[in-house]
């Protein structure tokens, strides 16, 4: 792992400036217009066969749905995620409609694409996003009761960061990205 001061290669500033805050400004709200833009960005993500197998459950502080989500957060994420202006539960539909396929091997990947689009849109709007999985999956699934075929995968906290981006971040080297998956034995 190496510490990079600046991403190399001239990547887009929205990608270079993105970070996952560990603190959100509890006074900053995410209004309906912003929510609409975030969902629109996710809507335009690519997916296998244009299946668009993603869905979201949204909650904001002060709304009844927020407590339904917050009570399932692990203590490690509750310390910071409760202050976010928006908590998003990300779900995927793993069955493929109108086919004999009972399971889509691409559904989780496609959900990741939609969340990535949402994350970049948030960055463009001056919001930060922190994706996480530190919550009671079984309890949240029971409480939200998604339709058959749907599975909760992760959550995203979105809002205004209450901290500055770190001066540097640990990232694997590009050479490692290319060599790590391959066995060195012949």
Secondary structure as the mmCIF struct_conf table of DSSP 4:
data_model
#
loop_
_struct_conf.conf_type_id
_struct_conf.id
_struct_conf.beg_label_comp_id
_struct_conf.beg_label_asym_id
_struct_conf.beg_label_seq_id
_struct_conf.end_label_comp_id
_struct_conf.end_label_asym_id
_struct_conf.end_label_seq_id
STRN STRN1 UNK A 2 UNK A 4
BEND BEND1 UNK A 5 UNK A 6
BEND BEND2 UNK A 8 UNK A 8
TURN_TY1_P TURN_TY1_P1 UNK A 9 UNK A 10
HELX_RH_AL_P HELX_RH_AL_P1 UNK A 13 UNK A 16
TURN_TY1_P TURN_TY1_P2 UNK A 17 UNK A 17
BEND BEND3 UNK A 22 UNK A 22
STRN STRN2 UNK A 24 UNK A 24
TURN_TY1_P TURN_TY1_P3 UNK A 26 UNK A 27
HELX_RH_AL_P HELX_RH_AL_P2 UNK A 32 UNK A 43
TURN_TY1_P TURN_TY1_P4 UNK A 44 UNK A 44
HELX_RH_3T_P HELX_RH_3T_P1 UNK A 48 UNK A 50
STRN STRN3 UNK A 54 UNK A 59
TURN_TY1_P TURN_TY1_P5 UNK A 61 UNK A 62
BEND BEND4 UNK A 63 UNK A 63
HELX_RH_AL_P HELX_RH_AL_P3 UNK A 64 UNK A 70
TURN_TY1_P TURN_TY1_P6 UNK A 71 UNK A 72
STRN STRN4 UNK A 73 UNK A 73
HELX_RH_AL_P HELX_RH_AL_P4 UNK A 75 UNK A 81
TURN_TY1_P TURN_TY1_P7 UNK A 82 UNK A 83
BEND BEND5 UNK A 84 UNK A 85
STRN STRN5 UNK A 86 UNK A 93
BEND BEND6 UNK A 95 UNK A 95
TURN_TY1_P TURN_TY1_P8 UNK A 97 UNK A 98
BEND BEND7 UNK A 99 UNK A 100
BEND BEND8 UNK A 102 UNK A 102
TURN_TY1_P TURN_TY1_P9 UNK A 105 UNK A 106
HELX_RH_AL_P HELX_RH_AL_P5 UNK A 107 UNK A 124
TURN_TY1_P TURN_TY1_P10 UNK A 125 UNK A 126
STRN STRN6 UNK A 128 UNK A 132
STRN STRN7 UNK A 135 UNK A 135
HELX_RH_AL_P HELX_RH_AL_P6 UNK A 137 UNK A 144
HELX_LH_PP_P HELX_LH_PP_P1 UNK A 146 UNK A 147
TURN_TY1_P TURN_TY1_P11 UNK A 148 UNK A 149
STRN STRN8 UNK A 150 UNK A 159
STRN STRN9 UNK A 161 UNK A 161
BEND BEND9 UNK A 162 UNK A 163
HELX_LH_PP_P HELX_LH_PP_P2 UNK A 164 UNK A 166
BEND BEND10 UNK A 167 UNK A 167
STRN STRN10 UNK A 169 UNK A 171
HELX_RH_AL_P HELX_RH_AL_P7 UNK A 174 UNK A 179
TURN_TY1_P TURN_TY1_P12 UNK A 180 UNK A 181
BEND BEND11 UNK A 182 UNK A 182
BEND BEND12 UNK A 184 UNK A 184
#
